[in-house]
Amino acid sequence: MLVRAMETPPAPSANRTRSNRFAEFFALKRNIVILLITIFVIGFGEELWMRFVPKYLQTLGASVFVIGLYDGLCTLLGAIYAYPGGVIVDKWGHRRAFITFNLVSIAGYLLVLLIPHWAAVIAGMFLFLSWTCFSLPATFSLVGAALSANRYSMGVGVQMVIKRLPIMIAPVFGGILIDRLGIVPGVRVALICSILLSAATLLVQRKFEDEATHAAAPADRWSFWQSLRAMNSPTRSLLLCDILIRFCERIPFAWVVIFAMDYIGATGKQVGILTSVEVIVASFCIIPTSYLADKYGRERFVVTTFAMFTLFPISLLIARAFPLHSFTLLVVAFIIRGLKEFGDTSRKALIISYCDPNRRGQMIGAYYLMRDLIVSTGAFIGAYLWKAGAAMNFLGAAAFGVIGTFIYLKSVEQNRRSDLENLKQELSSMSMSRFRSTNDHDRGSRRS
């Protein structure tokens, strides 16, 4: 018994060591854990009903134009809200900013719940998209503030995995509500659940601890254009290539399901399977690639991601070319689509590392505002190309991907050469200064 009593104390220490290693590997700092809980809970509530909004609008009597307007506004608000969201987090700090974004979203849920009319949805989305859109630069900024630079990819990667869990789970429960209660009552019950879950996260968000930062004084705060001009050369190169790659994604985006069902003959269930394959592949590749990117460098992972964006539309055309194996090849295509997340955490980590820490929120917001405003036109380009045929749409998208990938490869090579030259100059100046100090020392010795 005495031996056992002497052997039991080390166990908690071993458990603590394991938990510390787990937290260290996944970059689970206090603020990051609070953010992950918030992302999951709010995301679960939103995914109960958000994917059924187009059908909800149709049931309430909305026209095709109104449903299209809803989809277009989702993209547009995502672009417009990013920059002010970054400015707010730089000015107020993470705790106050996140709580405010959450409260505004809850107000939007309430508006849609209390007024069962399609106009309330269009008006409410200016509020309920607050959490999703305003908080984007704030989450990146929090990663930058809470983690060291060599852990950014993992910090972003864990967020991306947690963000996908509600997408895999919540729509099933939301669909059950709608099947049992009907479209309108089911969505309204889901909205009540969403309000309660978001309200519960307010208690968690109060636990945020704002990192000590040197916020810019009001007179020194930058405008949107100043934020753009302040971007260094690697950031501008990445932004340009990111815009081209997102055109590659956006041009075929609305037509992929139509292509799968009308050209390949896939059923609705098979389309659901393809979506699940994409999300599962993306979720499984995020954590290991984030770890490797932090350890061995991020640029090569970004190149791989850009290549996957480019290959996806080409793989769709290949699936059509072999009718006997078309669905199997579609599965391969959606695996490729899932692998586009291979280096997306690395891309986001690079953006974080390139930004001025004191203005990180607004610089990230400016990046996404510029990118998404330009890329939002890709939907119109995609519609124009689709009229000329599926092949024209997909090949046009792939062309943007090839150009974006090529430019990024060249910019990475150029940045490496520039870094090497700078290193040579630093070493040269160091050797010269040492040589001078040695000569001065020798002269002093002779005089003495």
Rosetta blueprint (number, residue, H / E / L):
1 M L
2 L H
3 V H
4 R H
5 A H
6 M H
7 E H
8 T L
9 P L
10 P H
11 A H
12 P H
13 S H
14 A H
15 N H
16 R H
17 T H
18 R H
19 S H
20 N H
21 R H
22 F H
23 A H
24 E H
25 F H
26 F L
27 A L
28 L L
29 K L
30 R H
31 N H
32 I H
33 V H
34 I H
35 L H
36 L H
37 I H
38 T H
39 I H
40 F H
41 V H
42 I H
43 G H
44 F H
45 G H
46 E H
47 E H
48 L L
49 W L
50 M H
51 R H
52 F H
53 V H
54 P H
55 K H
56 Y H
57 L H
58 Q H
59 T H
60 L L
61 G L
62 A L
63 S L
64 V H
65 F H
66 V H
67 I H
68 G H
69 L H
70 Y H
71 D H
72 G H
73 L H
74 C H
75 T H
76 L H
77 L H
78 G H
79 A H
80 I H
81 Y H
82 A H
83 Y H
84 P H
85 G H
86 G H
87 V H
88 I H
89 V H
90 D H
91 K H
92 W H
93 G L
94 H H
95 R H
96 R H
97 A H
98 F H
99 I H
100 T H
101 F H
102 N H
103 L H
104 V H
105 S H
106 I H
107 A H
108 G H
109 Y H
110 L H
111 L H
112 V H
113 L H
114 L H
115 I L
116 P L
117 H L
118 W H
119 A H
120 A H
121 V H
122 I H
123 A H
124 G H
125 M H
126 F H
127 L H
128 F H
129 L L
130 S H
131 W H
132 T H
133 C H
134 F H
135 S H
136 L H
137 P H
138 A H
139 T H
140 F H
141 S H
142 L H
143 V H
144 G H
145 A H
146 A H
147 L L
148 S L
149 A H
150 N H
151 R H
152 Y H
153 S H
154 M H
155 G H
156 V H
157 G H
158 V H
159 Q H
160 M H
161 V H
162 I H
163 K H
164 R H
165 L H
166 P H
167 I H
168 M H
169 I H
170 A H
171 P H
172 V H
173 F H
174 G H
175 G H
176 I H
177 L H
178 I H
179 D H
180 R H
181 L H
182 G L
183 I H
184 V H
185 P H
186 G H
187 V H
188 R H
189 V H
190 A H
191 L H
192 I H
193 C H
194 S H
195 I H
196 L H
197 L H
198 S H
199 A H
200 A H
201 T H
202 L H
203 L H
204 V H
205 Q H
206 R L
207 K L
208 F L
209 E L
210 D L
211 E L
212 A L
213 T L
214 H L
215 A L
216 A L
217 A L
218 P H
219 A H
220 D H
221 R L
222 W L
223 S L
224 F H
225 W H
226 Q H
227 S H
228 L H
229 R H
230 A L
231 M L
232 N L
233 S H
234 P H
235 T H
236 R H
237 S H
238 L H
239 L H
240 L H
241 C H
242 D H
243 I H
244 L H
245 I H
246 R H
247 F H
248 C H
249 E H
250 R H
251 I H
252 P H
253 F H
254 A L
255 W L
256 V H
257 V H
258 I H
259 F H
260 A H
261 M H
262 D H
263 Y H
264 I H
265 G L
266 A L
267 T L
268 G H
269 K H
270 Q H
271 V H
272 G H
273 I H
274 L H
275 T H
276 S H
277 V H
278 E H
279 V H
280 I H
281 V H
282 A H
283 S H
284 F H
285 C H
286 I H
287 I H
288 P H
289 T H
290 S H
291 Y H
292 L H
293 A H
294 D H
295 K H
296 Y H
297 G L
298 R L
299 E H
300 R H
301 F H
302 V H
303 V H
304 T H
305 T H
306 F H
307 A H
308 M H
309 F H
310 T H
311 L H
312 F H
313 P H
314 I H
315 S H
316 L H
317 L H
318 I H
319 A H
320 R H
321 A H
322 F L
323 P H
324 L H
325 H H
326 S H
327 F H
328 T H
329 L H
330 L H
331 V H
332 V H
333 A H
334 F H
335 I H
336 I H
337 R H
338 G H
339 L H
340 K H
341 E H
342 F L
343 G L
344 D H
345 T H
346 S H
347 R H
348 K H
349 A H
350 L H
351 I H
352 I H
353 S H
354 Y H
355 C L
356 D L
357 P H
358 N H
359 R H
360 R H
361 G H
362 Q H
363 M H
364 I H
365 G H
366 A H
367 Y H
368 Y H
369 L H
370 M H
371 R H
372 D H
373 L H
374 I H
375 V H
376 S L
377 T L
378 G H
379 A H
380 F H
381 I H
382 G H
383 A H
384 Y H
385 L H
386 W H
387 K H
388 A L
389 G L
390 A H
391 A H
392 M H
393 N H
394 F H
395 L H
396 G H
397 A H
398 A H
399 A H
400 F H
401 G H
402 V H
403 I H
404 G H
405 T H
406 F H
407 I H
408 Y H
409 L H
410 K H
411 S H
412 V H
413 E H
414 Q H
415 N H
416 R H
417 R H
418 S H
419 D H
420 L H
421 E H
422 N H
423 L H
424 K H
425 Q H
426 E H
427 L H
428 S H
429 S H
430 M H
431 S H
432 M H
433 S H
434 R H
435 F H
436 R H
437 S H
438 T H
439 N H
440 D H
441 H H
442 D H
443 R H
444 G H
445 S H
446 R H
447 R H
448 S L
